Structures are given as C-alpha cells and as structure tokens.
C-alpha cells in the first residue's frame, strides 16, 4: 500500500504522528506538506492528495486540518474520491468496510494524536467488505460518469 498524506498549518502535529505510525507499520507514503506553521489554504494540500488517489498513483490518502471539514470538502470534489471525515475508531472501520473510503480526513483541533493514530491504524488495516456495499459504491461511480 502507498499513501499520500498532507495537512495545512492546523494539522502538522498529527501529520507527523501518522507518518511515524505508517513507518512503524511498514507502509510507504509520500508527504505533500505543508512545511510551515503559517496560515495556508487547505485546498492547496487536499486537492493534490485527492488527485493522486483518483489517478491510482497512490492507494489511499490522509488529510489533516484544524477540523478536517475543509480538507474533506475539497477532496470530495475530485472524481473518484470518497473522503471520510472521521473522529472515532468505529467510523474509521465502517467507512472502510461499507463505503470503501479512499481518503481519510481528521481534525487536529478535534482529536488528539493518540486517537488520531488509532483511527488511522484501523482505517489503514480495514478492508472493504464488498457484497451489498459494492452496489452502493457502483451507484456513486455511475453518477460521477454522468
């Protein structure tokens, strides 16, 4: 698995935690920034991650900002991306099992680094169940094609 990860200025600390987690798990990743703590615009970081996921260059993406809301909104504008804003472990598991989410968004001002690591680990290790859920994902794909 290869993951693209990025944050704006509001998510730098958790981005570092998740990068460390992926190193511990042996997951290859590319870090798309940001490299500063000054204010930046979240679409400048969310969209490149989403585009890499949509193109197949990476398997999944992880985005962190202050609340996760802006990142998830921006990422979901990219055709083929199913970005889930998650702040609990249960939702992290279900968004993979039922929704086959390919981008995870979290908010550093909402959750701490320990919970963020737990969420990311569950999300990275949970597989899509398929079955009846695949039909639902196919309906989304069909809509995107029109």
C-alpha positions as CSV (number, residue, x, y, z in Angstrom):
1,X,0.0,0.0,0.0
2,X,1.1,3.5,-0.8
3,X,-0.4,6.5,0.9
4,X,-0.3,10.3,0.2
5,X,-0.5,12.4,3.3
6,X,-0.9,16.2,3.7
7,X,-2.0,18.8,6.2
8,X,-2.5,22.5,6.4
9,X,-1.0,24.6,9.2
10,X,-3.7,23.2,11.6
11,X,-2.7,19.6,11.2
12,X,1.1,19.4,11.2
13,X,1.4,17.7,14.6
14,X,-1.0,14.9,13.8
15,X,0.5,14.5,10.3
16,X,3.9,13.8,11.9
17,X,2.3,11.2,14.3
18,X,0.6,9.4,11.3
19,X,3.8,9.4,9.3
20,X,5.5,7.8,12.3
21,X,2.7,5.2,12.5
22,X,3.0,4.4,8.8
23,X,6.7,3.9,9.2
24,X,6.1,1.5,12.1
25,X,3.6,-0.4,10.0
26,X,5.9,-0.6,7.0
27,X,3.5,1.5,4.8
28,X,5.1,3.5,2.1
29,X,3.9,7.2,2.0
30,X,4.6,10.5,0.3
31,X,4.3,13.7,2.3
32,X,2.8,16.5,0.3
33,X,3.2,19.2,3.1
34,X,2.7,21.7,4.3
35,X,6.1,22.6,5.6
36,X,5.2,25.7,7.6
37,X,3.1,26.7,10.6
38,X,2.0,29.9,9.0
39,X,-1.5,30.0,7.6
40,X,-2.0,28.3,4.3
41,X,-5.0,27.3,2.2
42,X,-6.3,23.7,2.7
43,X,-7.3,23.1,-0.9
44,X,-3.7,23.6,-1.9
45,X,-2.9,20.4,0.0
46,X,-6.2,18.4,-0.1
47,X,-6.5,18.5,-3.9
48,X,-3.1,17.1,-4.8
49,X,-3.6,14.2,-2.4
50,X,-7.1,13.5,-3.8
51,X,-5.8,13.7,-7.4
52,X,-3.0,11.1,-6.6
53,X,-5.6,8.8,-5.1
54,X,-8.0,9.3,-8.1
55,X,-5.3,8.7,-10.6
56,X,-4.1,5.5,-8.9
57,X,-0.7,6.9,-8.2
58,X,-1.3,6.0,-4.5
59,X,-3.8,3.7,-3.0
60,X,-5.1,6.0,-0.3
61,X,-4.8,9.5,1.2
62,X,-4.8,11.0,4.6
63,X,-5.6,14.7,5.2
64,X,-5.4,16.7,8.4
65,X,-6.5,20.3,9.1
66,X,-8.0,22.0,12.2
67,X,-11.4,20.3,12.0
68,X,-11.0,18.0,8.9
69,X,-14.0,19.7,7.4
70,X,-12.3,21.9,4.8
71,X,-10.0,19.1,3.7
72,X,-12.8,16.6,3.3
73,X,-15.0,19.0,1.3
74,X,-12.1,19.8,-1.1
75,X,-11.0,16.2,-1.5
76,X,-14.6,15.1,-2.3
77,X,-14.7,17.4,-5.3
78,X,-12.2,15.1,-7.1
79,X,-14.0,12.5,-9.1
80,X,-13.3,9.0,-7.8
81,X,-12.5,10.1,-4.2
82,X,-14.5,9.0,-1.3
83,X,-13.1,11.1,1.6
84,X,-14.5,10.4,5.1
85,X,-14.2,12.8,7.9
86,X,-13.6,10.6,11.0
87,X,-13.1,11.4,14.6
88,X,-13.7,7.9,16.2
89,X,-12.5,4.4,15.7
90,X,-15.9,2.9,14.9
91,X,-16.5,5.2,12.0
92,X,-13.0,4.6,10.7
93,X,-13.7,0.9,10.5
94,X,-17.1,1.2,8.9
95,X,-16.1,3.8,6.4
96,X,-13.6,1.3,5.0
97,X,-15.9,-1.8,5.3
98,X,-19.1,-0.2,4.0
99,X,-18.0,2.8,2.0
100,X,-14.6,1.8,0.7
101,X,-13.3,5.3,1.6
102,X,-10.0,6.0,-0.1
103,X,-9.2,9.2,1.7
104,X,-9.3,9.8,5.5
105,X,-9.7,13.3,6.9
106,X,-9.2,14.2,10.6
107,X,-9.2,17.4,12.6
108,X,-6.2,18.2,14.9
109,X,-8.3,20.6,16.9
110,X,-11.0,18.0,17.5
111,X,-8.9,14.9,18.4
112,X,-5.5,14.3,20.0
113,X,-2.6,12.5,18.5
114,X,-3.2,9.2,20.3
115,X,-6.8,8.9,19.0
116,X,-5.6,10.0,15.5
117,X,-3.1,7.1,15.5
118,X,-5.8,4.6,16.5
119,X,-8.2,5.9,13.8
120,X,-5.5,5.8,11.1
121,X,-4.4,2.3,12.1
122,X,-7.9,0.9,11.9
123,X,-8.6,2.8,8.7
124,X,-5.3,1.6,7.1
125,X,-5.8,-2.1,8.0
126,X,-9.6,-2.5,7.4
127,X,-10.7,-3.9,4.0
128,X,-13.8,-3.2,2.0
129,X,-16.5,-5.9,2.6
130,X,-17.9,-5.6,-0.9
131,X,-21.2,-7.5,-1.3
132,X,-24.2,-5.3,-1.0
133,X,-21.9,-2.4,-0.3
134,X,-20.3,-2.7,-3.7
135,X,-23.6,-2.0,-5.4
136,X,-23.8,1.3,-3.5
137,X,-20.3,2.3,-4.4
138,X,-21.1,1.4,-8.1
139,X,-24.1,3.8,-7.9
140,X,-21.7,6.6,-6.9
141,X,-19.3,5.7,-9.8
142,X,-22.2,5.7,-12.2
143,X,-23.4,9.2,-11.0
144,X,-19.8,10.5,-11.4
145,X,-19.7,9.3,-15.0
146,X,-22.8,11.3,-16.0
